[in-house]
Amino acid sequence: MPNLRGLRSPGHLRHGRLSGLLLAPSLFGLSAFLIFPILIVIWLSLNKWDLLAPMRFVGLANYADVLTDATFGNSLWRTVIFVVSVIPLQTALGLFMAVLLTRGLPGSGLFRVIYVIPWICAPLALGVVWKWVLAPYDGALNNLLGISVEWLSNPALAMPAVAGVTIWSQVGYTTLFFMAGLAAIPDQVLEAAQLDGAGGWQVFWQIKLPLLGPTMFFVLVTGVISAFQAFDQIYALTPNGGPEGTTDVIATRIYLEAFQGGFNLGRASVMALVLFVILVVVTVVQQRFFADRITYDLS
């Protein structure tokens, strides 16, 4: 019997060409805006360049310099503090508000819009507004409280203040996705639990929360990535790393290294690659953690 494994019909070939044409725009975007920039950053990390002088290849010297730099170590630590300060509270508040807004209470529609407004606004503009709100002498918050507190220039208060503004601006995003997750839970499941005698608290902990696994995974992964990359609001509130470097997160350090001071794009590229590796590792760990804890079938 002849071997027809390598033969394809004209219709099969046309289908393959059509699939390639349909995928071409996505492949071009993936290459132009993700793969190619990563390759450029890797190349820059192996060179010393200040945007003016000719690029000079230095090999792994930038890596050794950055990984032994105490300033960069401080940025890593401050970033971890920022992420740990933001993500748990942001997630808990988003879930709490989503539960309230899905109860159909009076005014829920209005509050849904109000909660999302900060998330859709420009982060830099929000940072400028909050810098005025937190100003030590003529700021709106101090005037409201009748005190004079240096929220952004005090090393002990700068990070909590920046984290608080970030939570305020991002909690609407978290609430939006938790509301979608709660709406996707079938009513039959909740009614069956209630018929079995489960109270409201038991329904939430034993039914709703486990079925929110996919939503929780998505919210935590995107939230952690966003927190590690936070820059706009932090820079607007506390430029140049804040008081005594207390808000000198990785994204701010990359910007300062690349476009202020020595204009060293090689060192900045190494820092960007370190951040990229951290995000990949954290995402993989989260995926492994949720792998056996997620239920996708809600039928």
Legacy VTK file of the C-alpha trace (Angstrom):
# vtk DataFile Version 3.0
C-alpha trace
ASCII
DATASET POLYDATA
POINTS 299 float
0.000 0.000 0.000
1.516 3.412 -0.963
2.739 5.674 1.802
0.439 8.703 1.831
1.716 10.124 5.112
3.653 12.948 3.463
0.923 13.888 0.983
-1.513 16.700 1.665
-4.609 17.710 -0.216
-4.852 21.186 -1.794
-7.553 22.068 0.737
-5.247 21.089 3.573
-2.492 23.301 2.184
-4.849 26.239 1.727
-6.039 25.811 5.291
-2.422 25.859 6.514
-1.609 29.012 4.560
-4.770 30.719 5.832
-3.889 29.780 9.414
-0.408 31.233 8.925
-1.831 34.493 7.574
-4.263 34.802 10.477
-1.489 34.170 12.995
0.953 36.558 11.320
-0.236 39.772 13.072
-0.051 38.123 16.510
3.354 36.608 15.768
4.609 39.970 14.552
3.371 41.699 17.704
4.877 38.986 19.910
8.231 39.280 18.160
8.319 43.068 17.901
7.098 43.918 21.403
8.296 40.975 23.514
10.993 38.740 22.051
12.987 41.425 20.235
13.074 43.857 23.217
14.236 41.038 25.509
17.070 40.239 23.116
18.042 43.918 22.997
18.110 44.104 26.804
20.288 40.984 26.963
22.705 42.532 24.456
22.791 45.857 26.327
23.518 44.028 29.584
26.787 42.811 28.059
27.889 46.300 27.072
28.731 49.632 28.690
26.840 52.496 27.061
25.761 55.955 28.201
23.747 56.894 25.053
26.579 59.200 23.900
29.891 57.362 23.778
30.330 54.325 21.542
29.028 51.067 22.980
31.786 48.978 24.595
31.499 45.238 25.168
32.280 44.297 28.780
30.904 40.762 28.986
29.629 39.784 32.434
31.206 42.769 34.199
27.835 44.515 34.513
26.334 41.416 36.133
29.130 41.186 38.691
28.849 44.908 39.400
25.068 44.913 39.885
24.801 41.692 41.884
27.392 42.945 44.387
25.936 46.464 44.614
24.450 47.256 48.027
22.162 49.861 46.482
20.602 47.290 44.203
20.295 44.903 47.144
18.376 47.595 49.001
16.086 48.008 45.979
15.352 44.274 45.951
14.510 44.335 49.645
12.329 47.436 49.340
10.478 45.842 46.425
9.745 42.734 48.481
8.457 44.905 51.335
6.259 46.829 48.904
4.803 43.661 47.339
4.145 42.053 50.727
2.511 45.279 51.935
0.246 45.647 48.907
-0.866 42.233 47.648
-2.495 40.642 50.751
-4.489 43.730 51.720
-5.380 44.571 48.127
-6.649 41.032 47.517
-8.611 40.845 50.783
-10.242 44.249 50.243
-11.096 43.393 46.636
-12.744 40.138 47.688
-14.631 41.828 50.536
-15.995 44.586 48.304
-16.870 42.095 45.560
-18.958 40.084 48.029
-20.774 43.238 49.139
-21.381 44.492 45.601
-22.800 41.151 44.418
-25.446 41.155 47.166
-27.551 43.640 45.212
-27.587 46.246 47.974
-28.932 49.752 47.166
-26.312 51.881 45.386
-24.199 48.899 44.318
-24.165 50.035 40.690
-22.814 53.467 41.613
-20.109 52.015 43.859
-19.018 49.635 41.111
-18.217 52.649 38.937
-16.555 54.576 41.771
-14.249 51.688 42.705
-13.013 51.228 39.140
-12.313 54.927 38.394
-8.885 55.044 40.143
-7.766 51.946 38.242
-8.536 53.446 34.810
-6.857 56.777 35.605
-3.240 57.514 34.704
-0.999 56.320 37.591
1.332 59.295 37.281
-1.555 61.752 37.497
-2.894 59.936 40.556
0.549 60.114 42.121
0.680 63.882 41.630
-2.788 64.293 43.176
-1.914 62.121 46.167
1.340 64.002 46.675
-0.742 67.123 47.183
-3.166 65.233 49.459
-0.261 63.981 51.609
1.666 67.252 51.652
2.930 67.968 55.207
1.658 71.517 55.684
-1.104 72.323 53.207
-2.126 68.771 52.312
-5.797 67.787 52.372
-5.258 64.813 54.694
-3.361 66.770 57.356
-5.889 69.587 57.190
-8.700 67.073 57.614
-7.018 65.402 60.592
-5.802 68.675 62.087
-2.207 67.450 62.342
1.076 67.971 60.518
2.629 64.674 59.488
5.343 64.287 56.849
3.855 61.243 55.185
6.270 61.104 52.253
9.493 62.490 53.734
9.516 60.431 56.919
11.462 57.166 56.356
9.073 55.265 58.634
5.941 56.481 56.835
7.000 56.773 53.180
6.608 53.081 52.272
3.239 52.627 54.065
1.957 55.801 52.385
3.069 54.657 48.924
1.636 51.181 49.516
-1.651 52.682 50.692
-2.009 54.797 47.552
-1.228 51.771 45.385
-3.851 49.650 47.153
-6.416 52.444 46.776
-5.770 52.681 43.036
-5.665 48.920 42.327
-8.386 47.518 44.579
-11.060 48.332 41.999
-9.279 46.078 39.490
-9.234 43.237 42.022
-12.882 43.812 42.926
-13.911 43.711 39.269
-12.443 40.253 38.678
-13.711 38.813 41.955
-17.202 40.020 41.030
-16.901 38.204 37.710
-15.732 35.065 39.509
-18.623 35.186 41.977
-21.119 35.732 39.167
-19.802 32.606 37.389
-20.645 30.322 40.324
-23.881 28.458 39.442
-26.866 29.287 41.624
-27.697 25.569 41.835
-24.485 24.923 43.766
-25.250 27.631 46.308
-28.877 26.539 46.640
-27.815 22.936 47.225
-25.449 24.036 49.998
-28.189 26.077 51.641
-30.633 23.150 51.454
-28.009 21.049 53.262
-28.111 23.548 56.101
-24.982 25.586 55.326
-25.045 29.128 56.682
-23.810 32.226 54.895
-20.320 31.997 56.364
-20.041 28.285 55.532
-21.232 28.887 51.971
-18.536 31.511 51.506
-15.625 29.519 52.989
-16.540 26.061 51.734
-18.253 26.814 48.414
-17.525 30.261 47.038
-13.886 30.639 48.055
-12.748 27.243 46.664
-14.634 27.886 43.408
-12.909 31.265 43.140
-9.576 29.437 42.671
-9.089 30.422 38.987
-9.975 34.039 39.746
-7.711 34.098 42.802
-4.844 32.679 40.757
-5.296 35.295 38.030
-5.647 38.178 40.501
-2.569 37.149 42.495
-0.352 36.548 39.456
-1.257 39.825 37.742
-1.196 41.698 41.055
2.271 40.462 41.991
3.640 41.255 38.532
2.130 44.743 38.678
3.498 45.361 42.188
7.014 44.263 41.242
6.923 46.619 38.246
5.343 49.567 40.090
6.986 52.842 39.116
4.704 55.742 38.123
2.981 56.468 41.416
6.037 55.669 43.509
8.205 58.035 41.484
5.565 60.770 41.548
5.124 60.470 45.323
8.767 59.937 46.324
11.251 60.835 43.567
14.790 59.446 43.596
14.051 56.573 45.936
12.334 58.452 48.728
13.772 59.359 52.135
16.895 57.293 52.870
16.047 54.997 49.948
12.973 53.556 51.675
10.908 53.547 48.455
13.763 52.778 46.061
12.063 49.800 44.398
13.582 47.941 41.445
11.648 49.812 38.758
12.718 53.162 40.198
16.333 51.988 40.457
16.298 50.884 36.797
15.030 54.302 35.717
17.546 56.187 37.844
20.392 53.999 36.612
19.462 54.370 32.945
18.397 58.003 32.690
19.933 59.821 35.651
23.393 59.884 37.144
25.726 57.835 35.006
23.273 56.955 32.220
24.527 53.374 32.396
22.158 51.349 30.227
24.236 48.207 30.719
23.680 48.126 34.480
20.033 49.077 34.047
19.565 46.194 31.603
21.029 43.742 34.110
18.585 44.999 36.732
15.718 44.597 34.273
16.772 41.010 33.566
16.981 40.257 37.284
13.444 41.596 37.679
12.317 39.464 34.727
13.809 36.308 36.270
12.206 37.085 39.644
8.796 37.494 38.008
9.159 34.220 36.102
10.144 32.349 39.269
7.336 33.889 41.346
4.770 33.127 38.623
5.920 29.506 38.328
5.756 29.083 42.118
2.225 30.488 42.164
1.205 28.221 39.284
2.572 25.171 41.100
0.807 26.188 44.297
-2.582 26.604 42.618
-2.233 23.645 40.223
-4.063 21.195 42.492
-6.249 23.808 44.169
-8.164 25.162 41.178
-11.566 23.941 40.007
-12.434 25.083 36.496
-15.599 23.042 36.052
-18.377 24.964 37.801
-21.237 23.002 36.266
LINES 1 300
299 0 1 2 3 4 5 6 7 8 9 10 11 12 13 14 15 16 17 18 19 20 21 22 23 24 25 26 27 28 29 30 31 32 33 34 35 36 37 38 39 40 41 42 43 44 45 46 47 48 49 50 51 52 53 54 55 56 57 58 59 60 61 62 63 64 65 66 67 68 69 70 71 72 73 74 75 76 77 78 79 80 81 82 83 84 85 86 87 88 89 90 91 92 93 94 95 96 97 98 99 100 101 102 103 104 105 106 107 108 109 110 111 112 113 114 115 116 117 118 119 120 121 122 123 124 125 126 127 128 129 130 131 132 133 134 135 136 137 138 139 140 141 142 143 144 145 146 147 148 149 150 151 152 153 154 155 156 157 158 159 160 161 162 163 164 165 166 167 168 169 170 171 172 173 174 175 176 177 178 179 180 181 182 183 184 185 186 187 188 189 190 191 192 193 194 195 196 197 198 199 200 201 202 203 204 205 206 207 208 209 210 211 212 213 214 215 216 217 218 219 220 221 222 223 224 225 226 227 228 229 230 231 232 233 234 235 236 237 238 239 240 241 242 243 244 245 246 247 248 249 250 251 252 253 254 255 256 257 258 259 260 261 262 263 264 265 266 267 268 269 270 271 272 273 274 275 276 277 278 279 280 281 282 283 284 285 286 287 288 289 290 291 292 293 294 295 296 297 298
